[in-house]
Amino acid sequence: MLTDDNTFDKKLKTNLFLDLGFRFGLWLLVSLAIASIALGRGESLLNHFDRMQSSLAPLANTFGTFSLLLCVLALLLKDVEHTTTSDRVRKATHGMLGGFVRRAAGDLSLWLLAALSSLLSTFVLAVASAPVSPSEYGVVAYLGVFLVLLAGFTAIANVYVRRGGPTPLVKYVKDAKWVALAWAGMLAVLVLNLLWGAR
């Protein structure tokens, strides 16, 4: 069974950042609709944000970390595929296993972006609707910047995983072994940070 083929989808596929922008707009509309329902029930936006972040943030932390690790692994496979001279390695990176990793990384990072867009939009609404004391400015700014940076990093990772071709690293590193070593180093740093944070 084939997926639908239309001009609008083709336009979005020409620029994956445009595709993410369209998705972000839809996620934002859903988030605003949920916030308006909460307001209609007499719940403050601050309480709505607190309730949402207490349930969504732990999931975003767990699945988000896993999706970013998968993104690094997917990018490793893509770059090795474009630099290796071995047909066997190329088959493995482009075959079922490599394809599964890339698809899982792409879909999980999209889910993470949806979760982050919900958290970010609810956070902005909560801050705009509630008085913030000067002593809280630092915490509010830190949380806002953290969510924006994480969403930006995830969006870039998602685009490079889903688009055709290798990452810009391949322009500078042509040997598959060095490419694999570079991405493996990045993967190791992320895993060590994860383990360090879990202590």
Residue frames as a rotation matrix with the C-alpha (Angstrom) as fourth column:
MET 1
0.583 0.812 0.000 0.00
0.812 -0.583 0.000 0.00
0.000 0.000 -1.000 0.00
LEU 2
-0.404 -0.739 0.539 1.43
0.740 -0.610 -0.281 3.39
0.537 0.286 0.794 -1.02
THR 3
-0.325 0.257 -0.910 1.16
0.660 -0.627 -0.413 6.61
-0.677 -0.735 0.034 0.95
ASP 4
0.714 0.693 0.101 -0.73
0.582 -0.506 -0.637 9.55
-0.390 0.514 -0.764 -0.52
ASP 5
-0.467 -0.850 0.243 1.19
0.830 -0.326 0.454 11.57
-0.307 0.413 0.857 -3.10
ASN 6
0.656 0.725 0.210 0.20
0.755 -0.627 -0.191 15.23
-0.007 0.284 -0.959 -3.39
THR 7
0.281 -0.540 0.794 1.69
0.399 -0.686 -0.608 18.65
0.873 0.488 0.023 -4.19
PHE 8
0.713 0.040 0.700 1.51
-0.520 -0.640 0.567 19.92
0.470 -0.768 -0.435 -0.59
ASP 9
0.884 -0.401 0.241 3.48
0.092 0.655 0.750 16.95
-0.459 -0.641 0.616 0.78
LYS 10
0.457 -0.735 0.501 6.03
0.859 0.220 -0.461 17.31
0.229 0.641 0.732 -1.99
LYS 11
0.438 -0.245 0.865 6.50
-0.047 -0.967 -0.250 20.98
0.898 0.069 -0.435 -1.10
LEU 12
0.838 -0.096 0.538 7.08
-0.546 -0.116 0.830 20.12
-0.017 -0.989 -0.149 2.56
LYS 13
0.799 -0.525 0.295 9.55
0.431 0.841 0.327 17.39
-0.420 -0.134 0.898 1.63
THR 14
0.548 -0.628 0.553 11.70
0.466 -0.319 -0.825 19.85
0.695 0.710 0.118 -0.32
ASN 15
-0.360 -0.627 0.691 12.63
-0.368 -0.585 -0.723 21.50
0.857 -0.514 -0.019 2.99
LEU 16
-0.137 0.301 -0.944 12.39
0.639 0.755 0.147 19.43
0.757 -0.583 -0.296 6.17
PHE 17
-0.911 -0.136 -0.390 12.60
0.390 -0.592 -0.705 22.57
-0.135 -0.794 0.592 8.32
LEU 18
-0.659 0.751 -0.052 9.44
-0.681 -0.566 0.465 23.74
0.320 0.341 0.884 6.55
ASP 19
-0.100 0.575 -0.812 7.91
0.045 0.818 0.573 20.34
0.994 0.021 -0.108 7.34
LEU 20
-0.521 -0.158 -0.839 8.82
0.807 0.229 -0.544 20.75
0.278 -0.960 0.008 11.02
GLY 21
-0.984 0.178 -0.023 7.39
-0.167 -0.952 -0.259 24.28
-0.068 -0.251 0.966 10.98
PHE 22
-0.310 0.914 -0.263 4.06
-0.563 0.046 0.825 22.93
0.766 0.404 0.500 9.70
ARG 23
-0.050 0.240 -0.969 4.05
0.521 0.834 0.180 20.20
0.852 -0.496 -0.167 12.34
PHE 24
-0.830 -0.330 -0.451 4.98
0.554 -0.384 -0.738 22.71
0.070 -0.862 0.502 15.06
GLY 25
-0.784 0.596 0.171 2.02
-0.543 -0.793 0.275 24.88
0.299 0.122 0.946 14.02
LEU 26
0.067 0.825 -0.561 -0.35
-0.232 0.560 0.796 21.93
0.970 0.077 0.229 14.41
TRP 27
-0.244 -0.232 -0.942 1.18
0.781 0.529 -0.332 20.93
0.575 -0.816 0.052 17.77
LEU 28
-0.990 -0.141 -0.013 0.82
0.126 -0.838 -0.531 24.53
0.064 -0.527 0.847 18.94
LEU 29
-0.407 0.911 0.065 -2.87
-0.646 -0.337 0.684 24.60
0.645 0.237 0.726 17.96
VAL 30
0.178 0.439 -0.881 -3.50
0.280 0.835 0.473 21.37
0.943 -0.331 0.026 19.88
SER 31
-0.577 -0.499 -0.647 -1.65
0.758 -0.032 -0.651 22.74
0.304 -0.866 0.397 22.92
LEU 32
-0.939 0.268 0.214 -3.66
-0.298 -0.947 -0.123 25.97
0.169 -0.179 0.969 22.82
ALA 33
-0.071 0.957 -0.282 -6.91
-0.429 0.226 0.875 24.00
0.901 0.183 0.394 22.52
ILE 34
0.011 0.006 -1.000 -5.98
0.688 0.725 0.011 21.95
0.725 -0.688 0.004 25.60
ALA 35
-0.883 -0.383 -0.272 -5.11
0.463 -0.608 -0.645 25.14
0.081 -0.695 0.714 27.50
SER 36
-0.677 0.692 0.249 -8.45
-0.573 -0.708 0.413 26.72
0.462 0.137 0.876 26.55
ILE 37
0.173 0.707 -0.686 -10.28
0.065 0.686 0.724 23.61
0.983 -0.170 0.073 27.81
ALA 38
-0.361 -0.398 -0.843 -8.36
0.854 0.222 -0.471 23.90
0.375 -0.890 0.260 31.11
LEU 39
-0.995 0.012 0.098 -9.34
-0.040 -0.955 -0.294 27.58
0.090 -0.297 0.951 31.37
GLY 40
-0.313 0.947 -0.072 -12.96
-0.500 -0.099 0.861 26.67
0.808 0.305 0.504 30.60
ARG 41
0.240 0.349 -0.906 -12.91
0.499 0.756 0.424 24.32
0.833 -0.554 0.007 33.59
GLY 42
0.923 0.157 0.351 -11.72
-0.156 -0.682 0.715 27.12
0.352 -0.714 -0.605 35.85
GLU 43
0.610 -0.774 -0.173 -8.12
0.729 0.462 0.505 25.87
-0.311 -0.434 0.846 36.10
SER 44
0.683 -0.443 -0.581 -5.36
-0.384 -0.894 0.230 28.47
-0.621 0.066 -0.781 36.10
LEU 45
0.827 -0.423 -0.370 -2.72
-0.305 0.217 -0.928 28.27
0.473 0.880 0.050 33.36
LEU 46
-0.127 -0.890 0.439 -0.04
-0.936 -0.039 -0.350 27.95
0.329 -0.455 -0.828 36.04
ASN 47
-0.009 0.220 0.975 -1.74
-0.635 0.752 -0.176 24.87
-0.773 -0.621 0.133 37.49
HIS 48
0.931 0.362 -0.044 -2.28
-0.240 0.517 -0.822 23.55
-0.274 0.776 0.568 33.97
PHE 49
0.408 -0.868 -0.284 1.46
-0.629 -0.041 -0.776 23.90
0.662 0.495 -0.563 33.23
ASP 50
-0.303 -0.529 0.792 2.36
-0.946 0.270 -0.182 22.28
-0.118 -0.804 -0.582 36.57
ARG 51
0.390 0.547 0.741 0.06
-0.426 0.820 -0.382 19.33
-0.817 -0.166 0.553 35.87
MET 52
0.964 -0.013 -0.264 1.32
-0.248 0.303 -0.920 18.94
0.092 0.953 0.289 32.30
GLN 53
0.192 -0.978 -0.079 5.02
-0.752 -0.094 -0.652 19.17
0.630 0.185 -0.754 33.12
SER 54
-0.154 -0.243 0.958 4.71
-0.893 0.449 -0.030 16.73
-0.423 -0.860 -0.286 36.04
SER 55
0.535 0.394 0.747 3.38
-0.086 0.905 -0.416 14.05
-0.840 0.158 0.518 33.68
LEU 56
0.995 -0.066 0.068 5.04
0.074 0.082 -0.994 14.96
0.060 0.994 0.086 30.37
ALA 57
0.514 -0.853 0.087 8.51
-0.838 -0.522 -0.162 16.11
0.183 0.010 -0.983 31.49
PRO 58
0.020 -0.551 0.834 9.61
-0.587 0.669 0.456 12.72
-0.809 -0.499 -0.310 32.92
LEU 59
0.609 0.257 0.751 8.48
0.393 0.724 -0.567 10.97
-0.689 0.640 0.340 29.71
ALA 60
0.961 -0.275 0.016 10.23
-0.143 -0.546 -0.826 13.58
0.236 0.791 -0.564 27.56
ASN 61
0.311 -0.890 0.333 13.37
-0.917 -0.189 0.350 13.12
-0.249 -0.414 -0.876 29.65
THR 62
0.025 -0.273 0.962 13.41
-0.190 0.943 0.273 9.32
-0.982 -0.189 -0.028 29.29
PHE 63
0.539 0.263 0.800 12.23
0.646 0.480 -0.593 8.94
-0.540 0.837 0.088 25.69
GLY 64
0.972 -0.191 -0.133 13.93
-0.233 -0.834 -0.501 12.17
-0.015 0.518 -0.855 24.66
THR 65
0.163 -0.962 0.218 17.32
-0.775 0.012 0.632 10.98
-0.611 -0.272 -0.744 25.84
PHE 66
-0.051 -0.122 0.991 16.81
0.251 0.959 0.131 7.66
-0.967 0.255 -0.018 24.10
SER 67
0.813 0.418 0.405 15.70
0.484 -0.100 -0.869 9.36
-0.323 0.903 -0.284 20.87
LEU 68
0.773 -0.587 -0.240 18.75
-0.626 -0.767 -0.142 11.65
-0.100 0.260 -0.960 20.82
LEU 69
-0.130 -0.799 0.588 21.03
-0.495 0.566 0.659 8.66
-0.859 -0.205 -0.469 21.37
LEU 70
0.214 0.306 0.928 19.27
0.583 0.722 -0.373 6.90
-0.784 0.621 -0.024 18.48
CYS 71
0.981 0.129 -0.142 19.69
-0.016 -0.682 -0.731 10.04
-0.191 0.720 -0.667 16.34
VAL 72
0.255 -0.961 -0.108 23.46
-0.858 -0.276 0.434 9.97
-0.446 -0.018 -0.895 16.90
LEU 73
-0.291 -0.317 0.903 23.54
-0.009 0.944 0.329 6.26
-0.957 0.087 -0.278 16.05
ALA 74
0.607 0.596 0.526 21.42
0.546 0.167 -0.821 6.89
-0.577 0.786 -0.224 12.92
LEU 75
0.874 -0.332 -0.354 23.76
-0.461 -0.796 -0.392 9.69
-0.151 0.506 -0.849 11.80
LEU 76
-0.122 -0.919 0.376 26.74
-0.631 0.364 0.686 7.41
-0.767 -0.154 -0.624 12.37
LEU 77
-0.053 0.178 0.983 25.15
0.443 0.886 -0.137 4.77
-0.895 0.428 -0.126 10.12
LYS 78
0.892 0.443 0.087 24.28
0.285 -0.403 -0.869 7.33
-0.350 0.801 -0.486 7.41
ASP 79
0.614 -0.713 -0.339 27.78
-0.750 -0.661 0.031 8.81
-0.246 0.236 -0.940 7.30
VAL 80
-0.294 -0.697 0.654 29.47
-0.362 0.715 0.599 5.41
-0.884 -0.060 -0.463 7.33
GLU 81
0.375 0.532 0.759 27.20
0.517 0.560 -0.647 4.35
-0.770 0.635 -0.065 4.46
HIS 82
0.997 0.083 0.007 28.43
0.056 -0.610 -0.790 7.30
-0.061 0.788 -0.612 2.38
THR 83
0.441 -0.897 -0.033 32.12
-0.894 -0.442 0.071 6.89
-0.079 -0.002 -0.997 3.20
THR 84
0.141 -0.399 0.906 32.69
-0.313 0.850 0.423 3.13
-0.939 -0.344 -0.005 3.37
THR 85
-0.292 -0.288 -0.912 34.17
-0.957 0.085 0.279 1.22
-0.003 0.954 -0.301 0.48
SER 86
-0.971 -0.052 0.233 32.80
-0.092 0.983 -0.162 -2.09
-0.221 -0.178 -0.959 1.74
ASP 87
-0.503 0.829 -0.244 29.61
-0.421 0.012 0.907 -3.32
0.755 0.559 0.343 0.08
ARG 88
-0.272 0.367 -0.890 28.88
0.651 0.751 0.111 -5.49
0.709 -0.549 -0.443 3.10
VAL 89
-0.730 -0.039 -0.682 29.05
0.595 -0.528 -0.607 -2.54
-0.336 -0.849 0.408 5.51
ARG 90
-0.896 0.409 -0.172 26.97
-0.443 -0.803 0.397 -0.40
0.024 0.432 0.901 3.14
LYS 91
-0.374 0.783 -0.497 24.30
0.005 0.538 0.843 -3.12
0.927 0.313 -0.206 2.97
ALA 92
-0.347 0.190 -0.918 24.18
0.892 0.368 -0.261 -3.30
0.289 -0.910 -0.298 6.77
THR 93
-0.817 -0.020 -0.576 23.92
0.316 -0.852 -0.418 0.47
-0.483 -0.523 0.702 7.27
HIS 94
-0.744 0.535 -0.399 21.33
-0.668 -0.592 0.451 0.90
0.005 0.602 0.798 4.51
GLY 95
-0.697 0.435 -0.570 19.45
0.086 0.840 0.535 -2.37
0.712 0.323 -0.623 5.09
MET 96
0.251 0.931 -0.263 16.68
0.360 0.162 0.919 -3.39
0.898 -0.326 -0.295 7.48
LEU 97
0.205 -0.218 -0.954 18.62
0.979 0.044 0.200 -2.80
-0.002 -0.975 0.222 10.72
GLY 98
-0.822 -0.555 -0.125 20.05
0.547 -0.832 0.098 0.55
-0.158 0.013 0.987 9.64
GLY 99
-0.585 0.688 0.430 16.65
0.062 -0.490 0.869 1.56
0.809 0.535 0.244 8.28
PHE 100
0.334 0.702 -0.629 14.95
0.699 0.263 0.665 0.58
0.633 -0.661 -0.403 11.54
VAL 101
-0.222 -0.512 -0.830 17.37
0.926 -0.377 -0.015 2.70
-0.305 -0.772 0.558 13.58
ARG 102
-0.963 -0.183 0.198 16.88
0.248 -0.886 0.391 5.69
0.105 0.425 0.899 11.29
ARG 103
-0.257 0.949 0.185 13.09
0.148 -0.150 0.977 5.41
0.955 0.278 -0.102 11.27
ALA 104
0.347 0.351 -0.870 12.92
0.873 0.219 0.437 4.92
0.344 -0.910 -0.230 15.05
ALA 105
-0.550 -0.631 -0.547 15.25
0.767 -0.641 -0.031 7.90
-0.331 -0.437 0.836 15.58
GLY 106
-0.885 0.236 0.402 13.18
0.092 -0.757 0.647 10.08
0.457 0.609 0.648 13.24
ASP 107
0.038 0.996 -0.085 9.82
0.265 0.072 0.962 9.14
0.963 -0.060 -0.261 14.78
LEU 108
0.260 0.015 -0.966 10.98
0.958 0.123 0.260 9.36
0.122 -0.992 0.018 18.41
SER 109
-0.764 -0.564 -0.313 12.63
0.593 -0.805 0.002 12.74
-0.253 -0.185 0.950 17.84
LEU 110
-0.607 0.659 0.444 9.39
0.020 -0.546 0.838 13.96
0.794 0.518 0.318 16.24
TRP 111
0.375 0.736 -0.563 7.51
0.622 0.250 0.742 12.81
0.687 -0.629 -0.364 19.35
LEU 112
-0.176 -0.531 -0.829 10.05
0.958 -0.285 -0.021 14.63
-0.225 -0.798 0.559 21.53
LEU 113
-0.946 -0.157 0.282 9.56
0.250 -0.910 0.331 17.81
0.204 0.384 0.900 19.48
ALA 114
-0.105 0.983 0.152 5.79
0.160 -0.134 0.978 17.52
0.981 0.127 -0.143 19.93
ALA 115
0.402 0.203 -0.893 6.22
0.872 0.213 0.441 17.10
0.280 -0.956 -0.091 23.70
LEU 116
-0.536 -0.703 -0.467 8.66
0.795 -0.607 0.001 20.03
-0.284 -0.371 0.884 23.89
SER 117
-0.779 0.309 0.546 6.36
0.133 -0.769 0.625 22.27
0.613 0.559 0.558 21.84
SER 118
0.314 0.923 -0.223 3.51
0.413 0.079 0.907 21.47
0.855 -0.377 -0.357 24.25
LEU 119
0.228 -0.316 -0.921 5.69
0.968 -0.031 0.250 22.18
-0.107 -0.948 0.299 27.28
LEU 120
-0.773 -0.634 0.018 7.10
0.629 -0.762 0.157 25.36
-0.086 0.133 0.987 25.76
SER 121
-0.512 0.644 0.569 3.77
0.101 -0.612 0.784 26.82
0.853 0.459 0.249 24.66
THR 122
0.522 0.712 -0.468 2.12
0.543 0.145 0.827 25.98
0.657 -0.687 -0.311 28.01
PHE 123
-0.093 -0.675 -0.731 5.13
0.977 -0.203 0.064 27.45
-0.192 -0.709 0.679 29.83
VAL 124
-0.886 -0.233 0.401 4.86
0.359 -0.892 0.275 30.73
0.294 0.388 0.874 27.87
LEU 125
-0.042 0.958 0.282 1.11
0.114 -0.276 0.954 30.94
0.993 0.072 -0.097 28.56
ALA 126
0.496 0.197 -0.846 1.65
0.804 0.263 0.533 30.25
0.328 -0.944 -0.028 32.27
VAL 127
-0.475 -0.764 -0.437 4.40
0.852 -0.523 -0.011 32.87
-0.220 -0.377 0.900 32.57
ALA 128
-0.804 0.188 0.565 2.32
0.185 -0.823 0.537 35.43
0.566 0.536 0.627 30.66
SER 129
0.142 0.987 0.071 -0.75
0.110 -0.087 0.990 34.84
0.984 -0.133 -0.121 32.84
ALA 130
0.699 0.077 -0.711 0.90
0.685 0.215 0.696 34.71
0.206 -0.974 0.097 36.27
PRO 131
0.845 -0.441 0.301 2.87
-0.476 -0.878 0.049 37.43
0.243 -0.184 -0.952 38.10
VAL 132
0.529 -0.766 -0.366 6.59
0.651 0.643 -0.403 36.61
0.544 -0.025 0.839 38.25
SER 133
0.934 -0.241 -0.263 8.64
0.063 -0.613 0.788 38.04
-0.351 -0.752 -0.557 41.10
PRO 134
0.602 -0.762 -0.240 12.15
-0.757 -0.449 -0.474 39.40
0.253 0.467 -0.847 40.41
SER 135
-0.127 -0.673 0.729 13.66
-0.811 0.493 0.314 36.50
-0.571 -0.551 -0.609 42.37
GLU 136
0.279 0.335 0.900 12.05
0.131 0.915 -0.382 34.06
-0.951 0.225 0.212 39.91
TYR 137
0.692 0.003 -0.722 13.34
-0.638 -0.464 -0.614 35.73
-0.337 0.886 -0.320 36.72
GLY 138
-0.324 -0.937 -0.133 16.47
-0.921 0.280 0.273 33.57
-0.218 0.211 -0.953 36.63
VAL 139
-0.567 0.174 0.805 14.57
-0.033 0.972 -0.233 30.29
-0.823 -0.159 -0.545 36.95
VAL 140
0.539 0.842 0.015 11.99
0.061 -0.021 -0.998 31.32
-0.840 0.538 -0.062 34.37
ALA 141
0.504 -0.426 -0.751 14.68
-0.842 -0.438 -0.316 32.45
-0.195 0.791 -0.580 31.92
TYR 142
-0.574 -0.772 0.273 16.73
-0.709 0.635 0.307 29.27
-0.410 -0.017 -0.912 32.47
LEU 143
-0.268 0.550 0.791 13.75
0.191 0.835 -0.516 26.97
-0.944 0.012 -0.329 31.88
GLY 144
0.738 0.586 -0.335 12.65
-0.154 -0.337 -0.929 28.90
-0.658 0.737 -0.158 28.78
VAL 145
0.211 -0.757 -0.619 16.13
-0.971 -0.235 -0.044 28.94
-0.112 0.610 -0.784 27.23
PHE 146
-0.631 -0.446 0.634 16.64
-0.456 0.875 0.162 25.25
-0.627 -0.187 -0.756 28.07
LEU 147
0.142 0.788 0.600 13.38
0.254 0.557 -0.791 24.24
-0.957 0.264 -0.121 26.35
VAL 148
0.810 0.143 -0.569 14.16
-0.435 -0.503 -0.747 26.37
-0.393 0.853 -0.345 23.28
LEU 149
-0.118 -0.951 -0.286 17.72
-0.979 0.063 0.195 25.04
-0.167 0.303 -0.938 22.94
LEU 150
-0.570 -0.050 0.820 16.62
-0.172 0.983 -0.060 21.43
-0.803 -0.176 -0.569 23.43
ALA 151
0.518 0.820 0.243 13.86
0.177 0.175 -0.969 21.85
-0.837 0.545 -0.054 20.84
GLY 152
0.643 -0.338 -0.687 16.31
-0.734 -0.529 -0.427 23.45
-0.219 0.778 -0.588 18.40
PHE 153
-0.463 -0.872 0.161 18.91
-0.814 0.490 0.312 20.72
-0.351 0.013 -0.936 18.89
THR 154
-0.318 0.442 0.839 16.26
0.116 0.896 -0.428 18.02
-0.941 -0.039 -0.336 18.47
ALA 155
0.739 0.617 -0.271 14.89
-0.140 -0.252 -0.957 19.69
-0.659 0.745 -0.100 15.31
ILE 156
0.223 -0.750 -0.623 18.36
-0.970 -0.234 -0.066 19.79
-0.097 0.619 -0.780 13.72
ALA 157
-0.685 -0.468 0.559 19.01
-0.479 0.867 0.139 16.15
-0.549 -0.172 -0.818 14.65
ASN 158
0.089 0.831 0.549 15.61
0.150 0.534 -0.832 15.14
-0.985 0.156 -0.077 13.25
VAL 159
0.753 0.179 -0.634 16.21
-0.519 -0.431 -0.738 16.93
-0.406 0.884 -0.232 9.95
TYR 160
-0.154 -0.906 -0.394 19.64
-0.988 0.127 0.092 15.35
-0.034 0.403 -0.915 9.43
VAL 161
-0.618 0.007 0.786 18.27
-0.198 0.966 -0.164 11.90
-0.761 -0.257 -0.596 10.28
ARG 162
0.242 0.891 0.385 15.30
0.254 0.325 -0.911 12.17
-0.937 0.318 -0.148 7.91
ARG 163
0.617 0.015 -0.787 16.87
-0.642 -0.569 -0.515 13.94
-0.455 0.823 -0.341 4.94
GLY 164
0.941 -0.295 0.163 18.72
0.334 0.756 -0.562 12.17
0.042 0.584 0.811 2.16
GLY 165
0.415 -0.872 0.261 22.50
0.025 -0.275 -0.961 12.16
0.909 0.406 -0.092 2.12
PRO 166
-0.040 -0.557 -0.829 25.19
0.888 0.360 -0.285 12.35
0.457 -0.748 0.481 4.80
THR 167
0.770 0.201 -0.605 25.84
0.530 -0.728 0.434 15.05
-0.354 -0.655 -0.667 7.40
PRO 168
0.887 -0.459 0.055 28.28
-0.359 -0.758 -0.544 17.94
0.292 0.463 -0.837 6.78
LEU 169
0.490 -0.732 0.474 30.93
-0.445 0.258 0.858 15.93
-0.750 -0.631 -0.199 8.68
VAL 170
0.501 -0.233 0.834 31.51
0.591 0.795 -0.133 13.88
-0.632 0.559 0.536 5.52
LYS 171
0.950 -0.186 0.251 32.73
0.071 -0.653 -0.754 17.02
0.304 0.734 -0.608 3.71
TYR 172
0.459 -0.796 0.396 35.72
-0.861 -0.508 -0.025 17.14
0.221 -0.329 -0.918 6.05
VAL 173
-0.320 -0.514 0.796 36.23
-0.666 0.720 0.197 13.49
-0.674 -0.467 -0.572 7.03
LYS 174
0.101 0.326 -0.940 36.29
-0.969 0.246 -0.019 11.03
0.225 0.913 0.341 4.14
ASP 175
-0.721 -0.453 -0.524 37.48
-0.331 0.890 -0.314 7.86
0.609 -0.052 -0.792 5.89
ALA 176
0.259 0.927 -0.271 34.66
-0.193 0.324 0.926 5.67
0.946 -0.188 0.263 7.24
LYS 177
0.016 -0.311 -0.950 36.75
0.818 0.551 -0.167 4.62
0.576 -0.774 0.263 10.26
TRP 178
-0.916 -0.391 -0.087 37.31
0.375 -0.760 -0.531 8.23
0.141 -0.519 0.843 11.37
VAL 179
-0.446 0.848 0.285 33.67
-0.505 -0.502 0.703 9.07
0.739 0.169 0.652 10.72
ALA 180
0.367 0.574 -0.732 32.57
0.238 0.703 0.670 6.13
0.899 -0.420 0.122 12.86
LEU 181
-0.353 -0.603 -0.716 35.07
0.866 0.079 -0.493 7.12
0.354 -0.794 0.494 15.57
ALA 182
-0.918 0.026 0.395 33.81
-0.087 -0.987 -0.137 10.72
0.386 -0.160 0.908 15.63
TRP 183
-0.033 0.993 0.111 30.16
-0.585 -0.109 0.804 9.70
0.811 -0.038 0.584 16.00
ALA 184
0.293 0.065 -0.954 31.03
0.527 0.822 0.218 6.93
0.798 -0.566 0.207 18.47
GLY 185
-0.755 -0.612 -0.234 32.83
0.561 -0.420 -0.713 9.56
0.338 -0.670 0.661 20.57
MET 186
-0.660 0.606 0.444 29.71
-0.564 -0.790 0.240 11.74
0.496 -0.092 0.863 20.55
LEU 187
0.321 0.787 -0.528 27.60
-0.209 0.602 0.771 8.74
0.924 -0.137 0.358 21.49
ALA 188
-0.119 -0.472 -0.874 29.98
0.764 0.518 -0.384 7.90
0.634 -0.713 0.299 24.36
VAL 189
-0.942 -0.226 0.249 29.81
0.059 -0.840 -0.539 11.49
0.331 -0.493 0.804 25.68
LEU 190
-0.227 0.946 0.233 26.00
-0.706 -0.324 0.629 11.40
0.670 -0.022 0.742 25.67
VAL 191
0.406 0.351 -0.844 25.89
0.191 0.870 0.454 8.02
0.893 -0.346 0.287 27.41
LEU 192
-0.487 -0.676 -0.553 28.41
0.727 0.037 -0.686 9.16
0.484 -0.736 0.473 30.05
ASN 193
-0.848 0.253 0.465 26.39
-0.362 -0.918 -0.161 12.32
0.386 -0.306 0.870 30.68
LEU 194
0.170 0.963 -0.207 23.26
-0.510 0.266 0.818 10.22
0.843 -0.033 0.537 31.01
LEU 195
0.252 -0.147 -0.956 24.92
0.595 0.803 0.033 7.86
0.763 -0.577 0.290 33.48
TRP 196
-0.796 -0.601 -0.073 26.46
0.455 -0.516 -0.726 10.78
0.398 -0.611 0.684 35.40
GLY 197
-0.586 0.651 0.483 23.06
-0.613 -0.746 0.261 12.50
0.530 -0.142 0.836 35.63
ALA 198
0.356 0.766 -0.535 21.43
-0.203 0.622 0.756 9.31
0.912 -0.161 0.377 36.91
ARG 199
-0.411 -0.603 -0.684 23.80
0.553 0.432 -0.712 9.12
0.725 -0.671 0.156 39.87
